[in-house]
Amino acid sequence: MKLLLLSTLIFGYTSTIDIDCDKDYLYCIVKQLNIHQLQHLPERLLEKRTNLVVKQSFIHTLDVHTLHPNLYELSLVKCEIDKLILPQNCTLDHLIIEETIGSLQTFPNKQLSFLSVIKSPLSGLYPAIRHMTALVNIRLQEMHISTFNLDILHGKPKLFSVELNFNRIKALHLSPNQTCCETLSELDLSCNRLTEIDLDLFNRMEALKKLRFESNRIAALNGTLDLRNLIELDFSTNRLQTIDLCRWKIESLRLLNVDNNRIRHLLNCIEKLKNLISFRIGNNFLHELDVAQFAMLSITYFNFECNQIGVVHNQHMLPRNTCFVLHGNPVCNSTEYCNGLGSH
């Protein structure tokens, strides 16, 4: 439930601030503020750890340190800020910037844990991220980044997840011998313009558990993947024709998605993935299928929908307690088989 709080403050001139807060004043939205109004918001708004959303405001220079110390999360939406400053003693924990133009200046900061920047052309963004050493989660979306430099993720001992979606990324860079992302668990590079991947680059991210490349233009995978903790790998909606897993070391993998590619044969050495429980290879160009490759695996869900499969060999070897999706293939008119091939 929300309430509308109207406050009239006298700053030499009479001005009205429209403030929309929840009943506990833990989440507030303010619109069309100047810097003086922002620095003198009603005290009761900031008595608790507050999430403040500032919309449609023009602010020449905003030093976050001048805001109330109880401010936990600051969101800037459709604003224009010539210079946003995060000083070394800044106590802000979450910073969200959306459809905002300006520049970002930071000093070495050991407090900010969450940074989200969406559709905001900010100068100084890369140097700023380098200084944010306490970051746990980073989200950059719709930022038109041609080459993403992974070096900026160095020196963040708490980093857990990085989302880099819809940025038009064509290439990735990581300097030779540069340590990177020792604690990073999730990396999402979906919805970009990558055409090939150097897999060896990711082997320095030893803690990585989830790696996603959905909806790129990837046609080639160079090198091998050596990630012993990886449990989820997503290459769906790309242009891959084959994947050779024989030299990869991803024995912990549980979820593998290669839907919507151009694959004509089952992946080489997929039988090595003893912990795999979900395998998706729908909307490809498979013509036949040999279930024997999966007989010793732990898979409970197969998706082979919308291929060109005309024959399935060794049907009797399909592991029990599985769902085996075959609809959209010449071999089968049924939508799926569960608990063994031949039962619905």
C-alpha positions in Angstrom: 0.0 0.0 0.0 1.3 3.4 -0.9 0.6 6.9 0.3 1.3 10.3 -1.3 3.1 12.8 0.8 3.2 16.4 -0.3 5.8 18.6 1.3 6.3 22.3 0.9 9.8 23.5 1.7 11.0 27.1 1.8 14.5 27.5 0.2 14.3 31.2 -0.6 11.4 30.3 -2.9 8.4 28.1 -2.2 8.7 24.7 -3.9 6.6 21.6 -3.7 8.1 18.1 -3.7 5.9 15.2 -4.6 7.0 12.2 -2.6 5.4 8.8 -3.0 6.3 6.4 -0.2 5.2 3.1 1.2 3.7 3.2 4.7 7.0 2.4 6.4 9.0 5.0 4.5 11.4 2.2 3.4 10.8 3.0 -0.3 10.2 6.5 -1.6 10.0 8.1 -5.1 10.6 11.7 -5.7 10.4 13.6 -9.0 11.9 16.7 -10.6 14.2 17.7 -7.8 17.1 20.1 -7.7 20.2 19.5 -5.6 19.1 21.6 -2.7 15.8 19.8 -2.4 17.5 16.4 -2.6 19.8 17.3 0.3 17.0 18.6 2.5 14.3 15.9 2.2 11.9 15.6 5.1 13.8 13.9 8.0 11.1 11.3 8.6 11.8 9.9 5.1 15.3 8.9 6.2 14.9 7.7 9.7 15.3 4.1 8.6 17.4 2.5 5.9 15.7 4.0 2.9 15.5 3.1 -0.8 15.2 6.5 -2.6 14.2 6.7 -6.2 14.9 10.1 -7.9 13.2 10.6 -11.3 13.3 13.2 -14.0 15.6 15.5 -12.2 18.5 17.8 -13.4 21.4 18.0 -10.9 24.6 19.7 -11.8 26.9 17.9 -9.2 25.7 15.3 -6.7 28.1 14.2 -4.0 26.5 11.1 -2.5 28.2 11.9 0.9 26.0 15.0 1.3 22.9 12.8 1.4 21.5 11.4 4.6 23.7 8.6 6.1 20.7 6.3 6.4 20.3 6.2 2.7 20.8 2.5 1.8 19.8 2.5 -1.9 19.8 5.3 -4.4 18.1 5.0 -7.8 18.5 7.7 -10.5 15.9 7.3 -13.3 15.7 9.5 -16.4 17.9 12.1 -14.7 20.6 14.4 -16.0 23.6 14.7 -13.7 26.8 16.5 -14.9 28.8 14.8 -12.2 27.9 12.0 -9.7 30.6 11.7 -7.0 31.0 8.6 -4.8 33.6 9.6 -2.2 35.7 7.2 -0.2 33.6 7.5 2.9 30.3 7.0 1.1 27.9 4.7 3.0 25.6 3.9 0.1 25.1 0.2 -0.4 23.1 0.0 -3.6 23.4 2.3 -6.6 21.0 2.0 -9.6 21.2 4.3 -12.6 18.7 4.0 -15.4 18.3 6.1 -18.5 20.5 8.8 -17.0 23.2 10.9 -18.7 26.2 12.5 -17.1 29.5 11.4 -15.6 30.5 9.2 -12.7 33.5 9.9 -10.4 34.5 7.6 -7.6 37.3 7.3 -5.1 38.3 3.9 -3.6 35.1 2.7 -2.1 34.7 -0.2 0.3 30.9 0.0 1.0 29.0 -0.1 -2.3 27.9 -3.8 -2.9 25.4 -3.5 -5.8 25.8 -1.5 -9.0 23.2 -1.5 -11.8 23.6 0.8 -14.8 20.9 0.5 -17.6 20.8 2.5 -20.8 22.9 5.3 -19.3 25.8 6.8 -21.3 28.0 7.7 -18.4 31.6 8.9 -18.9 34.1 7.5 -16.4 32.1 4.3 -15.8 35.1 1.9 -16.2 37.4 3.8 -13.8 34.6 4.1 -11.4 34.0 0.3 -11.3 37.7 -0.3 -10.7 37.4 1.8 -7.5 34.4 -0.1 -6.2 36.2 -2.9 -4.4 33.3 -4.1 -2.3 31.0 -4.9 -5.2 29.1 -8.2 -4.9 26.7 -7.7 -7.9 27.2 -5.8 -11.1 24.6 -5.3 -13.8 25.3 -3.4 -17.0 22.5 -3.4 -19.6 21.9 -1.6 -22.9 25.2 0.2 -22.6 26.5 -0.2 -26.2 29.9 -1.7 -25.1 31.7 -3.0 -28.2 34.6 -4.6 -26.2 34.2 -5.4 -22.6 37.4 -5.3 -20.6 37.2 -7.9 -17.9 40.3 -6.3 -16.2 37.9 -3.9 -14.4 36.6 -6.9 -12.4 40.0 -7.4 -10.8 40.5 -6.6 -7.1 36.9 -7.4 -5.9 37.2 -10.1 -3.3 33.4 -10.4 -2.7 32.2 -10.3 -6.4 29.4 -12.9 -6.9 27.5 -12.1 -10.1 28.0 -10.0 -13.3 25.2 -9.4 -15.8 26.2 -7.9 -19.1 23.0 -8.2 -21.2 21.9 -6.2 -24.3 25.2 -4.3 -24.6 26.1 -5.2 -28.2 29.4 -6.7 -27.0 31.4 -8.1 -29.9 34.6 -9.0 -28.0 36.0 -9.7 -24.5 39.4 -8.7 -23.2 41.4 -10.0 -20.3 45.1 -9.0 -20.0 47.6 -11.9 -20.1 48.4 -13.2 -16.6 45.7 -10.9 -15.1 44.0 -12.5 -12.1 40.3 -12.0 -12.3 37.2 -12.8 -10.5 38.4 -15.4 -8.0 35.0 -15.4 -6.3 32.8 -14.8 -9.3 30.0 -17.4 -9.3 27.7 -16.2 -12.1 28.5 -14.5 -15.4 25.8 -13.7 -17.9 26.7 -12.5 -21.4 23.4 -13.1 -23.0 21.9 -11.0 -25.8 25.1 -9.5 -27.2 26.9 -9.8 -30.6 29.7 -12.3 -29.8 30.6 -14.4 -32.8 33.4 -16.5 -31.3 34.5 -17.4 -27.7 38.0 -17.9 -26.3 37.1 -20.5 -23.7 40.5 -20.4 -22.0 39.8 -16.8 -20.9 37.1 -18.1 -18.5 39.4 -20.7 -16.9 40.8 -18.0 -14.6 37.4 -17.7 -13.0 37.8 -20.8 -10.9 34.7 -20.3 -8.8 32.3 -19.9 -11.7 29.1 -21.9 -11.4 26.8 -20.4 -14.0 28.0 -19.2 -17.5 25.4 -17.9 -20.0 25.8 -16.9 -23.7 22.2 -17.1 -24.8 21.2 -15.1 -27.9 24.5 -14.1 -29.4 25.9 -15.0 -32.8 28.5 -17.5 -31.7 29.7 -19.9 -34.4 33.1 -21.0 -33.0 34.4 -22.1 -29.6 38.1 -21.8 -29.3 40.2 -23.6 -26.7 38.9 -25.8 -23.9 36.8 -25.1 -20.8 38.3 -26.1 -17.4 35.8 -25.1 -14.7 35.5 -27.8 -12.1 32.7 -26.0 -10.2 30.5 -25.1 -13.2 26.9 -26.4 -12.9 25.1 -24.4 -15.6 26.2 -23.7 -19.2 23.9 -21.9 -21.7 24.8 -21.6 -25.4 21.2 -21.4 -26.6 20.2 -19.4 -29.7 23.5 -19.1 -31.4 25.1 -20.5 -34.6 27.1 -23.5 -33.3 27.3 -26.5 -35.6 29.2 -28.8 -33.2 30.7 -28.9 -29.7 33.5 -31.2 -28.8 33.5 -31.8 -25.0 36.3 -34.4 -25.0 39.0 -32.1 -23.6 36.7 -30.0 -21.5 36.8 -30.4 -17.7 33.3 -29.5 -16.5 32.5 -32.7 -14.6 30.2 -30.9 -12.1 27.9 -29.6 -14.9 24.2 -30.2 -14.2 22.4 -28.0 -16.8 23.4 -27.8 -20.4 21.4 -25.8 -22.9 22.2 -25.7 -26.7 18.7 -25.1 -28.0 18.3 -23.1 -31.2 21.7 -23.7 -32.9 22.7 -25.6 -36.0 24.0 -28.8 -34.5 23.7 -31.9 -36.7 25.3 -34.5 -34.4 25.2 -35.2 -30.7 28.0 -33.5 -28.7 31.2 -35.5 -28.6 32.0 -37.1 -25.2 28.7 -35.9 -23.6 28.8 -39.2 -21.7 31.6 -37.7 -19.5 29.1 -35.4 -17.8 28.1 -37.8 -15.1 26.3 -35.2 -13.0 24.2 -33.8 -15.9 20.5 -33.8 -15.0 19.0 -31.5 -17.8 20.1 -31.5 -21.4 18.4 -29.2 -24.0 19.2 -29.5 -27.7 15.9 -28.6 -29.2 15.5 -26.7 -32.5 18.7 -28.1 -34.1 19.3 -30.4 -37.1 19.7 -33.8 -35.5 18.7 -36.7 -37.8 19.1 -39.7 -35.5 19.6 -40.4 -31.8 21.4 -43.1 -29.8 20.2 -43.3 -26.3 23.1 -45.5 -25.3 25.3 -42.4 -24.8 23.1 -41.4 -21.9 22.6 -44.8 -20.2 25.1 -44.1 -17.4 24.2 -40.5 -16.8 21.9 -39.0 -14.2 19.8 -37.0 -16.6 16.1 -36.6 -15.7 15.1 -34.2 -18.5 16.0 -34.4 -22.2 14.7 -31.9 -24.8 15.1 -32.9 -28.4 12.0 -31.1 -29.7 11.9 -29.7 -33.3 14.9 -31.5 -34.8 14.8 -33.8 -37.8 15.1 -37.1 -35.8 13.7 -40.0 -37.8 15.0 -42.9 -35.7 15.9 -43.4 -32.0 18.4 -46.3 -31.3 18.5 -48.3 -28.1 15.3 -47.0 -26.7 15.3 -49.6 -24.0 18.5 -48.0 -22.5 16.7 -44.7 -21.7 17.2 -44.0 -17.9 14.2 -44.4 -15.8 12.4 -41.5 -14.1 13.2 -39.2 -17.0 11.2 -36.9 -19.3 12.2 -37.3 -22.9 10.7 -34.5 -25.1 10.6 -35.4 -28.8 7.6 -33.5 -30.3 8.2 -31.8 -33.6 10.3 -34.7 -34.9 9.4 -37.3 -37.6 9.9 -40.1 -35.2 7.2 -39.2 -32.8 3.8 -37.6 -32.8 3.6 -37.4 -29.0 4.6 -34.3 -27.1 6.9 -36.1 -24.6 7.6 -39.3 -22.9 8.2 -39.4 -19.1 9.3 -42.1 -16.7 10.9 -44.1 -19.6 10.4 -44.0 -23.3 6.9 -45.1 -24.3 4.9 -43.9 -21.3 3.3 -40.4 -21.1 
